[in-house]
Structure formats: C-alpha cells, structure tokens
Amino acid sequence: MPTTGEKPGIGLYLCLKCYQQVRLDDDTDTLPPCPRCNHTEFIKIG
C-alpha cells in the first residue's frame, strides 16, 4: 500500500480515507499527503 513520502511510480492513487484522487506524472514524484483530508495511505487505481 503506497504511503506519503514514497515514490510509487506514475499512476492514479486513491486516498483510503476520503477517496480523493492523486495523480503522479513521473517516476520520481513523491506521493504527498491527501490534499483534501491529509491522510497518508493510498491504493493505486490506474
């Protein structure tokens, strides 16, 4: 399960708390805290 601070790769990630989507466009992008609720755990959905 990708968490804030990791570099999980290009894709679309879904916050497990509020379901906000976060898109990473580069393999070097770091997954931020959720912009809506500040949660730190995500699942990759695309």
PDBQT receptor file of N, H, CA, C and O in Angstrom, charges set to zero:
ATOM      1  N   MET A   1       0.852  -1.170   0.000  1.00  0.00    +0.000 N 
ATOM      2  CA  MET A   1       0.000   0.000   0.000  1.00  0.00    +0.000 C 
ATOM      3  C   MET A   1       0.902   1.239   0.000  1.00  0.00    +0.000 C 
ATOM      4  O   MET A   1       1.685   1.427   0.931  1.00  0.00    +0.000 OA
ATOM      5  N   PRO A   2       0.803   2.085  -1.029  1.00  0.00    +0.000 N 
ATOM      6  CA  PRO A   2       1.626   3.290  -1.085  1.00  0.00    +0.000 C 
ATOM      7  C   PRO A   2       1.250   4.283   0.017  1.00  0.00    +0.000 C 
ATOM      8  O   PRO A   2       0.073   4.477   0.323  1.00  0.00    +0.000 OA
ATOM      9  N   THR A   3       2.266   4.900   0.599  1.00  0.00    +0.000 N 
ATOM     10  H   THR A   3       3.221   4.742   0.351  1.00  0.00    +0.000 HD
ATOM     11  CA  THR A   3       2.022   5.900   1.634  1.00  0.00    +0.000 C 
ATOM     12  C   THR A   3       2.789   7.181   1.316  1.00  0.00    +0.000 C 
ATOM     13  O   THR A   3       3.715   7.184   0.506  1.00  0.00    +0.000 OA
ATOM     14  N   THR A   4       2.386   8.263   1.968  1.00  0.00    +0.000 N 
ATOM     15  H   THR A   4       1.633   8.261   2.627  1.00  0.00    +0.000 HD
ATOM     16  CA  THR A   4       3.016   9.562   1.786  1.00  0.00    +0.000 C 
ATOM     17  C   THR A   4       4.524   9.452   1.981  1.00  0.00    +0.000 C 
ATOM     18  O   THR A   4       5.000   8.807   2.915  1.00  0.00    +0.000 OA
ATOM     19  N   GLY A   5       5.269  10.097   1.075  1.00  0.00    +0.000 N 
ATOM     20  H   GLY A   5       4.882  10.620   0.316  1.00  0.00    +0.000 HD
ATOM     21  CA  GLY A   5       6.724  10.090   1.152  1.00  0.00    +0.000 C 
ATOM     22  C   GLY A   5       7.368   9.074   0.243  1.00  0.00    +0.000 C 
ATOM     23  O   GLY A   5       8.562   9.174  -0.042  1.00  0.00    +0.000 OA
ATOM     24  N   GLU A   6       6.609   8.095  -0.222  1.00  0.00    +0.000 N 
ATOM     25  H   GLU A   6       5.640   8.014   0.010  1.00  0.00    +0.000 HD
ATOM     26  CA  GLU A   6       7.139   7.077  -1.126  1.00  0.00    +0.000 C 
ATOM     27  C   GLU A   6       7.093   7.568  -2.565  1.00  0.00    +0.000 C 
ATOM     28  O   GLU A   6       6.394   8.529  -2.888  1.00  0.00    +0.000 OA
ATOM     29  N   LYS A   7       7.845   6.896  -3.420  1.00  0.00    +0.000 N 
ATOM     30  H   LYS A   7       8.413   6.115  -3.158  1.00  0.00    +0.000 HD
ATOM     31  CA  LYS A   7       7.839   7.167  -4.865  1.00  0.00    +0.000 C 
ATOM     32  C   LYS A   7       7.307   5.919  -5.566  1.00  0.00    +0.000 C 
ATOM     33  O   LYS A   7       8.077   5.134  -6.120  1.00  0.00    +0.000 OA
ATOM     34  N   PRO A   8       5.971   5.740  -5.539  1.00  0.00    +0.000 N 
ATOM     35  CA  PRO A   8       5.384   4.500  -6.046  1.00  0.00    +0.000 C 
ATOM     36  C   PRO A   8       5.280   4.411  -7.561  1.00  0.00    +0.000 C 
ATOM     37  O   PRO A   8       4.894   3.367  -8.087  1.00  0.00    +0.000 OA
ATOM     38  N   GLY A   9       5.614   5.478  -8.271  1.00  0.00    +0.000 N 
ATOM     39  H   GLY A   9       5.928   6.326  -7.844  1.00  0.00    +0.000 HD
ATOM     40  CA  GLY A   9       5.587   5.441  -9.728  1.00  0.00    +0.000 C 
ATOM     41  C   GLY A   9       4.414   6.193 -10.324  1.00  0.00    +0.000 C 
ATOM     42  O   GLY A   9       3.513   6.651  -9.621  1.00  0.00    +0.000 OA
ATOM     43  N   ILE A  10       4.452   6.304 -11.639  1.00  0.00    +0.000 N 
ATOM     44  H   ILE A  10       5.183   5.932 -12.211  1.00  0.00    +0.000 HD
ATOM     45  CA  ILE A  10       3.414   7.007 -12.384  1.00  0.00    +0.000 C 
ATOM     46  C   ILE A  10       2.076   6.306 -12.193  1.00  0.00    +0.000 C 
ATOM     47  O   ILE A  10       2.000   5.078 -12.229  1.00  0.00    +0.000 OA
ATOM     48  N   GLY A  11       1.022   7.089 -11.990  1.00  0.00    +0.000 N 
ATOM     49  H   GLY A  11       1.083   8.087 -11.961  1.00  0.00    +0.000 HD
ATOM     50  CA  GLY A  11      -0.301   6.495 -11.887  1.00  0.00    +0.000 C 
ATOM     51  C   GLY A  11      -1.269   7.342 -11.097  1.00  0.00    +0.000 C 
ATOM     52  O   GLY A  11      -0.958   8.456 -10.675  1.00  0.00    +0.000 OA
ATOM     53  N   LEU A  12      -2.448   6.787 -10.907  1.00  0.00    +0.000 N 
ATOM     54  H   LEU A  12      -2.701   5.882 -11.250  1.00  0.00    +0.000 HD
ATOM     55  CA  LEU A  12      -3.521   7.442 -10.177  1.00  0.00    +0.000 C 
ATOM     56  C   LEU A  12      -3.716   6.707  -8.860  1.00  0.00    +0.000 C 
ATOM     57  O   LEU A  12      -3.848   5.483  -8.836  1.00  0.00    +0.000 OA
ATOM     58  N   TYR A  13      -3.732   7.458  -7.770  1.00  0.00    +0.000 N 
ATOM     59  H   TYR A  13      -3.624   8.452  -7.790  1.00  0.00    +0.000 HD
ATOM     60  CA  TYR A  13      -3.823   6.888  -6.431  1.00  0.00    +0.000 C 
ATOM     61  C   TYR A  13      -5.062   7.423  -5.731  1.00  0.00    +0.000 C 
ATOM     62  O   TYR A  13      -5.444   8.578  -5.920  1.00  0.00    +0.000 OA
ATOM     63  N   LEU A  14      -5.686   6.579  -4.925  1.00  0.00    +0.000 N 
ATOM     64  H   LEU A  14      -5.376   5.640  -4.772  1.00  0.00    +0.000 HD
ATOM     65  CA  LEU A  14      -6.931   6.920  -4.244  1.00  0.00    +0.000 C 
ATOM     66  C   LEU A  14      -6.709   6.913  -2.742  1.00  0.00    +0.000 C 
ATOM     67  O   LEU A  14      -6.239   5.921  -2.185  1.00  0.00    +0.000 OA
ATOM     68  N   CYS A  15      -7.046   8.018  -2.084  1.00  0.00    +0.000 N 
ATOM     69  H   CYS A  15      -7.428   8.824  -2.536  1.00  0.00    +0.000 HD
ATOM     70  CA  CYS A  15      -6.943   8.107  -0.627  1.00  0.00    +0.000 C 
ATOM     71  C   CYS A  15      -7.901   7.105   0.003  1.00  0.00    +0.000 C 
ATOM     72  O   CYS A  15      -9.065   7.022  -0.389  1.00  0.00    +0.000 OA
ATOM     73  N   LEU A  16      -7.415   6.350   0.971  1.00  0.00    +0.000 N 
ATOM     74  H   LEU A  16      -6.469   6.418   1.290  1.00  0.00    +0.000 HD
ATOM     75  CA  LEU A  16      -8.253   5.337   1.617  1.00  0.00    +0.000 C 
ATOM     76  C   LEU A  16      -9.235   5.923   2.627  1.00  0.00    +0.000 C 
ATOM     77  O   LEU A  16     -10.126   5.216   3.098  1.00  0.00    +0.000 OA
ATOM     78  N   LYS A  17      -9.088   7.199   2.964  1.00  0.00    +0.000 N 
ATOM     79  H   LYS A  17      -8.365   7.773   2.581  1.00  0.00    +0.000 HD
ATOM     80  CA  LYS A  17      -9.985   7.815   3.944  1.00  0.00    +0.000 C 
ATOM     81  C   LYS A  17     -11.129   8.582   3.280  1.00  0.00    +0.000 C 
ATOM     82  O   LYS A  17     -12.290   8.403   3.648  1.00  0.00    +0.000 OA
ATOM     83  N   CYS A  18     -10.802   9.450   2.289  1.00  0.00    +0.000 N 
ATOM     84  H   CYS A  18      -9.858   9.595   1.991  1.00  0.00    +0.000 HD
ATOM     85  CA  CYS A  18     -11.853  10.299   1.706  1.00  0.00    +0.000 C 
ATOM     86  C   CYS A  18     -12.054  10.059   0.208  1.00  0.00    +0.000 C 
ATOM     87  O   CYS A  18     -12.934  10.663  -0.406  1.00  0.00    +0.000 OA
ATOM     88  N   TYR A  19     -11.242   9.181  -0.377  1.00  0.00    +0.000 N 
ATOM     89  H   TYR A  19     -10.527   8.690   0.121  1.00  0.00    +0.000 HD
ATOM     90  CA  TYR A  19     -11.364   8.782  -1.794  1.00  0.00    +0.000 C 
ATOM     91  C   TYR A  19     -10.975   9.878  -2.787  1.00  0.00    +0.000 C 
ATOM     92  O   TYR A  19     -11.365   9.827  -3.954  1.00  0.00    +0.000 OA
ATOM     93  N   GLN A  20     -10.209  10.863  -2.327  1.00  0.00    +0.000 N 
ATOM     94  H   GLN A  20      -9.892  10.904  -1.379  1.00  0.00    +0.000 HD
ATOM     95  CA  GLN A  20      -9.646  11.874  -3.225  1.00  0.00    +0.000 C 
ATOM     96  C   GLN A  20      -8.597  11.199  -4.113  1.00  0.00    +0.000 C 
ATOM     97  O   GLN A  20      -7.825  10.363  -3.644  1.00  0.00    +0.000 OA
ATOM     98  N   GLN A  21      -8.576  11.563  -5.386  1.00  0.00    +0.000 N 
ATOM     99  H   GLN A  21      -9.203  12.242  -5.767  1.00  0.00    +0.000 HD
ATOM    100  CA  GLN A  21      -7.589  11.011  -6.314  1.00  0.00    +0.000 C 
ATOM    101  C   GLN A  21      -6.368  11.916  -6.369  1.00  0.00    +0.000 C 
ATOM    102  O   GLN A  21      -6.481  13.142  -6.344  1.00  0.00    +0.000 OA
ATOM    103  N   VAL A  22      -5.198  11.289  -6.446  1.00  0.00    +0.000 N 
ATOM    104  H   VAL A  22      -5.106  10.294  -6.466  1.00  0.00    +0.000 HD
ATOM    105  CA  VAL A  22      -3.930  11.994  -6.600  1.00  0.00    +0.000 C 
ATOM    106  C   VAL A  22      -3.202  11.351  -7.777  1.00  0.00    +0.000 C 
ATOM    107  O   VAL A  22      -3.036  10.132  -7.820  1.00  0.00    +0.000 OA
ATOM    108  N   ARG A  23      -2.766  12.180  -8.735  1.00  0.00    +0.000 N 
ATOM    109  H   ARG A  23      -2.900  13.170  -8.700  1.00  0.00    +0.000 HD
ATOM    110  CA  ARG A  23      -2.063  11.667  -9.920  1.00  0.00    +0.000 C 
ATOM    111  C   ARG A  23      -0.578  11.996  -9.822  1.00  0.00    +0.000 C 
ATOM    112  O   ARG A  23      -0.201  13.134  -9.544  1.00  0.00    +0.000 OA
ATOM    113  N   LEU A  24       0.261  10.984 -10.055  1.00  0.00    +0.000 N 
ATOM    114  H   LEU A  24      -0.045  10.059 -10.281  1.00  0.00    +0.000 HD
ATOM    115  CA  LEU A  24       1.697  11.194 -10.164  1.00  0.00    +0.000 C 
ATOM    116  C   LEU A  24       2.076  11.027 -11.628  1.00  0.00    +0.000 C 
ATOM    117  O   LEU A  24       1.735  10.023 -12.254  1.00  0.00    +0.000 OA
ATOM    118  N   ASP A  25       2.782  12.012 -12.172  1.00  0.00    +0.000 N 
ATOM    119  H   ASP A  25       3.059  12.828 -11.664  1.00  0.00    +0.000 HD
ATOM    120  CA  ASP A  25       3.101  12.036 -13.593  1.00  0.00    +0.000 C 
ATOM    121  C   ASP A  25       4.515  11.589 -13.918  1.00  0.00    +0.000 C 
ATOM    122  O   ASP A  25       4.872  11.483 -15.091  1.00  0.00    +0.000 OA
ATOM    123  N   ASP A  26       5.328  11.324 -12.902  1.00  0.00    +0.000 N 
ATOM    124  H   ASP A  26       5.038  11.410 -11.949  1.00  0.00    +0.000 HD
ATOM    125  CA  ASP A  26       6.717  10.963 -13.133  1.00  0.00    +0.000 C 
ATOM    126  C   ASP A  26       7.151   9.921 -12.107  1.00  0.00    +0.000 C 
ATOM    127  O   ASP A  26       6.652   9.912 -10.982  1.00  0.00    +0.000 OA
ATOM    128  N   ASP A  27       8.074   9.050 -12.487  1.00  0.00    +0.000 N 
ATOM    129  H   ASP A  27       8.479   9.057 -13.401  1.00  0.00    +0.000 HD
ATOM    130  CA  ASP A  27       8.567   8.021 -11.564  1.00  0.00    +0.000 C 
ATOM    131  C   ASP A  27       9.301   8.604 -10.362  1.00  0.00    +0.000 C 
ATOM    132  O   ASP A  27       9.454   7.931  -9.343  1.00  0.00    +0.000 OA
ATOM    133  N   THR A  28       9.756   9.851 -10.474  1.00  0.00    +0.000 N 
ATOM    134  H   THR A  28       9.632  10.398 -11.303  1.00  0.00    +0.000 HD
ATOM    135  CA  THR A  28      10.489  10.469  -9.368  1.00  0.00    +0.000 C 
ATOM    136  C   THR A  28       9.598  11.301  -8.459  1.00  0.00    +0.000 C 
ATOM    137  O   THR A  28      10.082  11.857  -7.473  1.00  0.00    +0.000 OA
ATOM    138  N   ASP A  29       8.293  11.403  -8.768  1.00  0.00    +0.000 N 
ATOM    139  H   ASP A  29       7.899  10.951  -9.569  1.00  0.00    +0.000 HD
ATOM    140  CA  ASP A  29       7.360  12.164  -7.918  1.00  0.00    +0.000 C 
ATOM    141  C   ASP A  29       7.140  11.437  -6.593  1.00  0.00    +0.000 C 
ATOM    142  O   ASP A  29       6.995  10.215  -6.555  1.00  0.00    +0.000 OA
ATOM    143  N   THR A  30       7.118  12.207  -5.518  1.00  0.00    +0.000 N 
ATOM    144  H   THR A  30       7.235  13.200  -5.549  1.00  0.00    +0.000 HD
ATOM    145  CA  THR A  30       6.841  11.673  -4.185  1.00  0.00    +0.000 C 
ATOM    146  C   THR A  30       5.354  11.820  -3.887  1.00  0.00    +0.000 C 
ATOM    147  O   THR A  30       4.764  12.868  -4.147  1.00  0.00    +0.000 OA
ATOM    148  N   LEU A  31       4.758  10.776  -3.347  1.00  0.00    +0.000 N 
ATOM    149  H   LEU A  31       5.238   9.925  -3.136  1.00  0.00    +0.000 HD
ATOM    150  CA  LEU A  31       3.332  10.806  -3.014  1.00  0.00    +0.000 C 
ATOM    151  C   LEU A  31       3.102  11.772  -1.852  1.00  0.00    +0.000 C 
ATOM    152  O   LEU A  31       3.673  11.590  -0.777  1.00  0.00    +0.000 OA
ATOM    153  N   PRO A  32       2.274  12.795  -2.056  1.00  0.00    +0.000 N 
ATOM    154  CA  PRO A  32       2.030  13.779  -0.990  1.00  0.00    +0.000 C 
ATOM    155  C   PRO A  32       0.936  13.279  -0.044  1.00  0.00    +0.000 C 
ATOM    156  O   PRO A  32       0.284  12.275  -0.330  1.00  0.00    +0.000 OA
ATOM    157  N   PRO A  33       0.732  13.973   1.082  1.00  0.00    +0.000 N 
ATOM    158  CA  PRO A  33      -0.461  13.693   1.885  1.00  0.00    +0.000 C 
ATOM    159  C   PRO A  33      -1.689  14.035   1.044  1.00  0.00    +0.000 C 
ATOM    160  O   PRO A  33      -1.594  14.834   0.112  1.00  0.00    +0.000 OA
ATOM    161  N   CYS A  34      -2.814  13.455   1.354  1.00  0.00    +0.000 N 
ATOM    162  H   CYS A  34      -2.891  12.807   2.111  1.00  0.00    +0.000 HD
ATOM    163  CA  CYS A  34      -4.041  13.745   0.621  1.00  0.00    +0.000 C 
ATOM    164  C   CYS A  34      -4.334  15.243   0.685  1.00  0.00    +0.000 C 
ATOM    165  O   CYS A  34      -4.342  15.824   1.770  1.00  0.00    +0.000 OA
ATOM    166  N   PRO A  35      -4.575  15.873  -0.468  1.00  0.00    +0.000 N 
ATOM    167  CA  PRO A  35      -4.851  17.314  -0.462  1.00  0.00    +0.000 C 
ATOM    168  C   PRO A  35      -6.185  17.677   0.183  1.00  0.00    +0.000 C 
ATOM    169  O   PRO A  35      -6.395  18.834   0.549  1.00  0.00    +0.000 OA
ATOM    170  N   ARG A  36      -7.073  16.725   0.326  1.00  0.00    +0.000 N 
ATOM    171  H   ARG A  36      -6.902  15.785   0.029  1.00  0.00    +0.000 HD
ATOM    172  CA  ARG A  36      -8.384  17.007   0.920  1.00  0.00    +0.000 C 
ATOM    173  C   ARG A  36      -8.398  16.773   2.431  1.00  0.00    +0.000 C 
ATOM    174  O   ARG A  36      -8.885  17.615   3.185  1.00  0.00    +0.000 OA
ATOM    175  N   CYS A  37      -7.862  15.625   2.876  1.00  0.00    +0.000 N 
ATOM    176  H   CYS A  37      -7.466  14.941   2.264  1.00  0.00    +0.000 HD
ATOM    177  CA  CYS A  37      -8.003  15.268   4.299  1.00  0.00    +0.000 C 
ATOM    178  C   CYS A  37      -6.672  15.046   5.025  1.00  0.00    +0.000 C 
ATOM    179  O   CYS A  37      -6.655  14.805   6.232  1.00  0.00    +0.000 OA
ATOM    180  N   ASN A  38      -5.556  15.128   4.290  1.00  0.00    +0.000 N 
ATOM    181  H   ASN A  38      -5.569  15.324   3.309  1.00  0.00    +0.000 HD
ATOM    182  CA  ASN A  38      -4.214  14.979   4.862  1.00  0.00    +0.000 C 
ATOM    183  C   ASN A  38      -3.891  13.543   5.278  1.00  0.00    +0.000 C 
ATOM    184  O   ASN A  38      -2.913  13.320   5.992  1.00  0.00    +0.000 OA
ATOM    185  N   HIS A  39      -4.689  12.570   4.846  1.00  0.00    +0.000 N 
ATOM    186  H   HIS A  39      -5.483  12.751   4.266  1.00  0.00    +0.000 HD
ATOM    187  CA  HIS A  39      -4.417  11.162   5.139  1.00  0.00    +0.000 C 
ATOM    188  C   HIS A  39      -3.178  10.726   4.362  1.00  0.00    +0.000 C 
ATOM    189  O   HIS A  39      -2.787  11.397   3.407  1.00  0.00    +0.000 OA
ATOM    190  N   THR A  40      -2.557   9.619   4.752  1.00  0.00    +0.000 N 
ATOM    191  H   THR A  40      -2.875   9.074   5.528  1.00  0.00    +0.000 HD
ATOM    192  CA  THR A  40      -1.275   9.230   4.167  1.00  0.00    +0.000 C 
ATOM    193  C   THR A  40      -1.262   7.855   3.499  1.00  0.00    +0.000 C 
ATOM    194  O   THR A  40      -0.207   7.415   3.043  1.00  0.00    +0.000 OA
ATOM    195  N   GLU A  41      -2.396   7.169   3.429  1.00  0.00    +0.000 N 
ATOM    196  H   GLU A  41      -3.253   7.527   3.799  1.00  0.00    +0.000 HD
ATOM    197  CA  GLU A  41      -2.434   5.839   2.827  1.00  0.00    +0.000 C 
ATOM    198  C   GLU A  41      -3.313   5.853   1.579  1.00  0.00    +0.000 C 
ATOM    199  O   GLU A  41      -4.401   6.429   1.572  1.00  0.00    +0.000 OA
ATOM    200  N   PHE A  42      -2.817   5.209   0.528  1.00  0.00    +0.000 N 
ATOM    201  H   PHE A  42      -1.934   4.742   0.534  1.00  0.00    +0.000 HD
ATOM    202  CA  PHE A  42      -3.474   5.227  -0.769  1.00  0.00    +0.000 C 
ATOM    203  C   PHE A  42      -3.489   3.828  -1.379  1.00  0.00    +0.000 C 
ATOM    204  O   PHE A  42      -2.750   2.941  -0.951  1.00  0.00    +0.000 OA
ATOM    205  N   ILE A  43      -4.340   3.648  -2.380  1.00  0.00    +0.000 N 
ATOM    206  H   ILE A  43      -4.940   4.368  -2.728  1.00  0.00    +0.000 HD
ATOM    207  CA  ILE A  43      -4.259   2.482  -3.240  1.00  0.00    +0.000 C 
ATOM    208  C   ILE A  43      -4.111   2.979  -4.683  1.00  0.00    +0.000 C 
ATOM    209  O   ILE A  43      -4.622   4.040  -5.043  1.00  0.00    +0.000 OA
ATOM    210  N   LYS A  44      -3.413   2.203  -5.486  1.00  0.00    +0.000 N 
ATOM    211  H   LYS A  44      -2.997   1.342  -5.193  1.00  0.00    +0.000 HD
ATOM    212  CA  LYS A  44      -3.231   2.573  -6.886  1.00  0.00    +0.000 C 
ATOM    213  C   LYS A  44      -4.450   2.100  -7.665  1.00  0.00    +0.000 C 
ATOM    214  O   LYS A  44      -4.852   0.941  -7.565  1.00  0.00    +0.000 OA
ATOM    215  N   ILE A  45      -5.036   3.015  -8.447  1.00  0.00    +0.000 N 
ATOM    216  H   ILE A  45      -4.709   3.956  -8.528  1.00  0.00    +0.000 HD
ATOM    217  CA  ILE A  45      -6.246   2.658  -9.204  1.00  0.00    +0.000 C 
ATOM    218  C   ILE A  45      -6.045   2.812 -10.710  1.00  0.00    +0.000 C 
ATOM    219  O   ILE A  45      -6.949   2.510 -11.489  1.00  0.00    +0.000 OA
ATOM    220  N   GLY A  46      -4.900   3.268 -11.113  1.00  0.00    +0.000 N 
ATOM    221  H   GLY A  46      -4.166   3.513 -10.480  1.00  0.00    +0.000 HD
ATOM    222  CA  GLY A  46      -4.684   3.409 -12.559  1.00  0.00    +0.000 C 
ATOM    223  C   GLY A  46      -3.290   3.842 -12.894  1.00  0.00    +0.000 C 
ATOM    224  O   GLY A  46      -2.959   4.003 -14.069  1.00  0.00    +0.000 OA
TER     225      GLY A  46
